[in-house]
Amino acid sequence: MDQSISTPPDSFDAPWKAILEAYFQPFLFFFFPAVAHAIDWSRPPEPLPTELQRIAPTSLIGKRSVDWLVRVWLRDGGEYWLLIHIEIQSQADQMFPYRVAVYQFRLRLHYNHSVVTLAVLGDDDPNWRPDRYVDVTLGMRVEIQFPMVKLLDYRGREDELRTDPNPMALLVRAHLATLELRHDAVRRKAAKLELFRDLLRRGYSKDEVRRLLSIVDWFLTLPEAMDDLFWEDVATELGGEAMEYITSFERRGLRKGIEQGLQQGIEQGLQQGLQQGLQQGRKEERVAVTLRLLTRKFGALPEEVTAQIRALDSEQLLALVESLLDFTTFADLTAWLAANPPASATDAAGTE
């Protein structure tokens, strides 16, 4: 059996975006506790993705990076914007400190607002540790220093991560396993099963378990044949305990149907697979599958478009996936969204 994975998994950006959306507070307490303790968590943080897009030229957005801008309030009453930058490179990127500086200057100049940049480096180079931007020219010095965390530093701390109740500990293990086992499907399958097993012992709620399982599944992708073996192991070793939580069998079957349909162009089979999977899956899984299809077709989606899609109800998501087979340009997608506003927005307008 071929144990290799043909290409490095392109599954870092999406799970980290999901982590920041669902686990922003645990994220800060795990990586930047001093910042987390300064925040007044009685006031919910407010994501500001639109503002970041307005000031960031396309050339700044790294192919392997995640940027997250959020407004928070501190215990002393002050309001701050936090720019979380997660850099995921296969090699050192000397332009990263410069990009941090550009974000800083553009946000401050455009909005006249203080911004705190926090960096998480998820690459596999132990020697690449940028934590500042410095420019010295003709006696003038410009310097920006930013807090930085290197995920590779958690290697060798498995026992600590395994006992840490913060969900980020388990997700860091998933990230590190993804880096380490890029070309060893057998060990990757074993690592993924171990993470699933540990997660089920944490005592989380059912919804929390499903959410975390979904992110771990997103990190540790497997070749199709190995993926089948993995789910057989889940059913055999974890049995009813796991199946009480996991709806991934439907999602796995849906994913395989999508891949086959996209590769072979069999429209009827794709539609049938989508209909069955979307009808059976949970809302967050339907959204994730829909966004994956659209991203594959049109590339990275603007945040406002992503937000519109997340707001659609289940029937609208199914209609969108069926319609995208006929889309040829990004304008077709925006036109469809304009003609099919989220049901909640329609209901709200009707009550005014």
C-alpha positions, 0 to 999 in steps of 0.5 A, spaced: 500 500 500 502 506 498 503 510 504 505 517 501 501 523 500 502 526 493 502 533 495 502 537 502 495 538 505 492 544 503 488 544 509 491 549 514 488 556 512 480 553 513 481 550 520 485 556 523 479 561 520 474 556 523 478 556 530 478 564 530 471 564 529 469 559 534 475 559 539 477 566 539 477 567 547 481 560 548 486 562 543 488 568 546 488 565 553 492 559 550 497 563 546 497 570 549 495 570 556 497 577 558 493 579 552 487 575 554 487 577 561 487 584 560 480 584 556 473 585 558 470 578 556 463 581 558 463 585 552 463 580 546 469 581 541 467 584 534 470 581 528 472 587 523 474 583 517 471 588 512 476 593 515 481 589 514 480 588 506 479 595 505 486 597 507 490 590 505 492 590 497 491 583 494 499 583 494 499 583 501 495 576 502 500 570 503 497 564 500 499 560 506 496 565 511 490 567 516 489 574 518 483 576 523 482 583 525 477 584 531 475 589 536 476 588 544 474 592 550 479 592 556 478 592 563 480 599 564 475 601 559 479 602 553 478 600 546 483 596 542 483 592 535 487 586 535 490 583 528 491 576 529 496 574 523 497 566 523 503 565 518 503 558 515 509 557 510 513 551 507 519 556 508 521 562 511 518 568 508 522 575 509 517 579 507 512 577 513 515 583 518 514 588 512 507 585 511 505 586 519 508 593 518 504 595 512 498 592 516 499 596 522 501 603 518 495 602 513 490 601 519 492 606 523 492 611 518 486 609 515 482 609 522 486 613 526 486 607 531 491 603 535 492 596 533 495 590 536 498 585 532 499 578 534 503 573 530 502 565 530 508 562 526 505 555 523 511 553 519 516 547 519 522 552 519 525 552 527 530 557 525 525 562 522 522 567 528 520 574 526 518 578 531 519 585 529 520 590 523 526 594 522 528 599 517 534 604 518 535 609 513 540 615 513 539 616 521 532 614 521 529 608 524 522 605 524 521 599 528 515 595 530 515 589 535 510 584 535 508 578 540 510 572 536 508 564 538 512 559 534 507 552 534 514 548 533 515 550 540 510 545 542 513 539 540 516 534 545 510 537 550 505 532 548 504 530 555 502 537 557 498 538 551 494 532 552 492 534 559 491 541 558 483 542 558 484 548 553 481 546 546 487 549 543 492 544 546 488 539 542 488 543 535 495 544 536 497 537 536 493 536 530 497 542 526 503 539 528 501 532 526 499 535 520 506 538 519 510 532 521 506 526 517 505 529 510 508 523 507 506 518 512 499 516 511 499 510 516 502 514 522 497 520 520 491 515 520 494 513 527 495 520 530 488 522 527 485 516 531 489 518 537 486 525 537 479 523 536 480 518 542 483 523 547 477 528 545 472 524 546 474 523 553 475 531 555 467 531 557 465 537 552 458 538 550 456 534 544 456 540 539 463 542 542 465 535 540 462 535 533 466 542 532 472 540 534 472 533 530 470 537 524 476 541 525 481 535 526 478 532 520 480 538 516 487 538 519 489 531 518 486 529 511 488 522 508 488 519 501 481 516 500 483 509 501 486 510 508 480 515 509 476 509 508 480 505 513 480 510 518 473 510 519 473 503 519 477 504 525 473 509 528 467 504 528 471 498 531 475 502 536 471 507 539 464 504 537 457 507 540 461 512 544 464 515 537 458 514 533 453 518 538 457 524 536 460 523 529 456 525 523 462 525 519 460 519 515 455 523 511 460 528 510 465 523 508 461 520 503 458 527 501 466 529 500 467 523 496 461 524 491 463 532 490 471 530 489 468 524 484 463 529 481 468 535 480 473 530 477 469 527 472 464 532 471 458 527 472 453 533 473 447 528 475 452 524 480 454 530 483 447 533 484 445 526 487 451 526 492 450 533 494 442 533 495 443 527 500 449 529 504 446 536 505 440 534 507 443 529 512 449 533 514 448 539 520 448 546 518 455 548 519 457 542 515 453 544 509 456 551 510 463 548 510 461 544 504 458 549 500 464 554 501 469 549 499 465 548 492 465 555 491 472 557 493 474 551 488 470 554 483 472 562 484 478 562 489 478 565 496 471 569 497 470 576 500 468 576 507 462 579 506 460 574 501 462 568 506 458 572 511 452 572 506 452 564 505 453 562 512 446 566 513 443 562 508 438 556 511 439 549 509 434 549 503 437 555 500 444 552 501 442 546 497 439 551 492 445 554 491 450 548 490 445 546 485 445 553 482 453 553 482 453 548 477 451 553 472 455 559 474 461 561 470 463 567 473 464 570 480 458 575 478 453 569 477 454 568 484 453 575 487 447 575 482 444 569 485 446 572 493 442 578 491 436 575 488 436 570 494 437 574 501 438 570 507 431 567 510 432 571 516 433 578 513 427 577 509 423 575 515 426 581 519 424 586 513 417 583 513 416 585 520 418 592 519 
